[in-house]
Amino acid sequence: MFVAIDELLQFYRSPLGRISRRLIQEVMAKMTDGATGHRVVGLGYSAPYLNRVTQGAERVMAFMPARQGAQVWPKEGPSATALVDPLELPLTDSAVDLVIANHLFEYAREPEELMQELWRVTAPGARLLIVVPRRRGLWAQRDNTPFGHGHPFSRNQLHRLLQDHSFTPEIWREALYLPPSNWAPVLKSARLFESLGRFAGPAFAGVMVVRARKEMFPAVTRKRRDRKMVRMPEFAPQPAYPVHSNRN
């Protein structure tokens, strides 16, 4: 189940949310080759990360799942936000060059279908930039942040999901080594936690960030989703006037 938009906004306005956003932004910015001239889609709840990562892009769209709710983005200028079904994106084939996915994969009911849809809408050689909670990380064990909800991933699980759907992982990074706490001494030492965590290894990280490249041919043929109509008795067609049978 997706975390509601109100909870996401509340988290990112908190001291812990602001610091976590900054730390993840820094990692993501180092993993991109720049977005100049690119068509970019932020999928899930990626609005806090789009400004820093998408400078110079041709266009940027913020697609947010209907079951999550939406925030108007950007704050200045026309809104680029849309409520969508992540499994049926309102895009033509090969429409975007970069997809930034955050607070998405851990809530996906059908990750294979999601990957096939991402392969459809991305151009040849396009990149995915994905943030997911690390399965054994402390952040995934605590439910006081959005990263503590849904299905966390191990590196092998995410690698297999990407590779099985024609995306080749290129760069792996970790972030959020600090404990998920709003306690002031922890927040003031956030940089120290990150430095020590990178030295100690990924075992203490809260999230994984991966950049993957789209391959030319799909590994899995997408099945057409069948739409099923469920007939409800109260909505069954009825005549406007009662019909009386003629009896002799």
N, C-alpha and C positions, 0 to 999 in steps of 0.2 A: 504494500500500500504506500502510495506517495505521501510524503510529508506535506501538509497543507501550506499554501503560500504565506499565510500569516505567521506560521512557526518559522519558516525560512527567513522572512524579513526580520522577525524578532531576534533570531540568532545572529544574523549578519550585522545587526545594529548593536549587539552586545560587545563588550571589550574583547572577549574571546573570539567572537565572530570576525571582528575587524582585523585582529592579528592573524587569524587563520587565513583569511582572504589574502592578506598581504604576502604571507609566506607561500601560499600556493601560486599566487600571481607571479612571484619571482621565479619559481621553478618553471611555470608554463612559458614565460617570456623567453627563458634561455633555451627552450626546446623547439621554438618556432623559428623558421628562417625569415620571418617577417610576413605580413599579410598584404603587402602593397599590390594593388590590382586584383586581389582575390575576392571571390564571392564566399562569404562566411555565414555559417549557421551556428548559433548557440542553441543546444538542445538540452532539455531538462530544465535545470535552473542554473544557467551560466551567466546571467546578467552581471553578477559582481565581478566577473573576470573578463568581460568582453572589451571594455575600454582600453585596457593595458595591452591586450594581446592582438587587437585587430586594427591598430593604427595604419592608415593608408589603404585600407581595404576598399574595393570597388563598392561593395554593399555588405551590410551586416543585418541579419535577421535573428530575432530571439524567439524561438519556438518553445512553448511551454506546454506540458501535457495537460489536457483538459481536467483530468482527475486531481491535478495539483493546484490549478488556479494560476493566474497570471499577474505580473507586475508590469506597469508601463515602463518601457525602456526604449530609448534613452530618456533621461529626465528633460533634456533640452531638445527641441525640435520635434518633428513628426514621430509618432510611435512606430517602432519596428517590431512590435510584439504580436504574436498570434497564438491562440489556443489550438492545439493540434492533437491528433492521435499519432503517437510516435511510430506506429506500425503502418500508417498510411499518410505520409507527409505530403502536403500540397505543393509538390515540386515535380518538375519534369525530370527525366533521366539525365544523369551527368550534369546536374545544375550547379553544384557547389564545389569549391576547391578545398575548403577546410571546415570540418565539423568539430566544435568544442562541446563535449558532453560532460556535464557535471550533475550530480544528484539524479542520475538517470538509470544507469545499468543495474544498480543495486535494487531498483524497484521494478525492473522489467519482468513481466509475467512470462513473456516468450522471447528470451534473449536471442534465439536463433532467427526468429522473424525480424527482430530489430536489426540484427546484423545484415540480413538480406536487404532490408529497406535502405540501410545506410549505404550498402554497395550500389544500389540502384541510383540514388540521388547524387552520388559523388562522381566527379569527373575522373578520367584516367590519371593516375598518379596523385590523386588527392590525398590529403592527410586527415586522420582522426586524432584528436587530442582528448584523451579520456582521463577523468579523475574518478577513482573508486576507493571506498574504504578497504583497508587491508584486513584480511580475515583474522589474523592473530594480533592485530594492533590494539592498543588500549582504547582508541576512539571507537572501534567497532563493538567494544564490550560495554560501553556506557551509552545510555539513551538520552543524555542531556544535550546532544547535538544532533543535527540531521545525519551525520556520518554514522550514528549508532542505530540507524533503522535500515530495514531492508536486508538484502543478501550481500554480505561482504565477499571479496574475492581474494584468492591466493594468486601469486604471480603465474603459476602453472595453469590455473583455471582460465584466467584472462588471456594468456598467451594462446591456449588451445582454442578458445572461442574466436579470437581474431584470425588465427591461421586457418581454421576450418571454414572461414567465410571469406577467404581471399584478401585478407589484410595482413601485411607483414610488419610485426613490431620492429621499430627502428631504435628507439631510445626509451629507457626506463629510468624513472627517478622516484624518489620518496620525499614526503614532507610531513609536517605536523609531528615532530618528536616530543613536543611539550605535552604534559598531561592535559586532558580536556576539562580544565577548571578555570573559573573566573577569579580565583584567589590572586590577589594583587602580586605577591612575590613570584608566583609562577609566570604571570603575564610579563612582569618586568624582566624576567630571565629567559624570555622566549628565544632570543637569538642564541643564547648560550646553550639551551636545549637542542636547537637545530644544529649547531656546530658539533656538539658532543655526539649527537645522534648519528650524523653522517660519518663521524669517525668510528663509532661503534658498529655501524652496519644497519641494514634495513629492518632488522628484527623489531626495533622500537618505533618504527614509523606508524603514523595513523592512516595515511592514504598513499596510494600509488598513482603515479601519473605516467601514462604511456603515449608515445606518438607512433602511429602506425600508418603505413602507406598502402593505398589500394592497388591490387594487382589487376591485370587486364581481363582475366576471365573468371567468372563466378565459380566457386567450388561447389556450391549447392544451388540447384534450380529452385526458384521460389515457387511455392504452391499458391494457387489463387485461393484467397480466403472466401469461403462460401458464406453468403449472407442468408441467415435463416429467419423466417418470419414465424413468430409464435402467436397463434391465434388466441386472443383473449375472449372469453364468452361475452363479456360486457361490451366488446367492440365488434361483435359479429354483425354483418349487414342485416338490417331489419327493414321491412316495407314501411312506407310512410303511413299507410292506413291499414287497418286489419283486413285481411282477406277472408271472406266468408265463402265456404264451399256451397255450391248449389245442390241441395238435396231434393230429390223427387219424392 
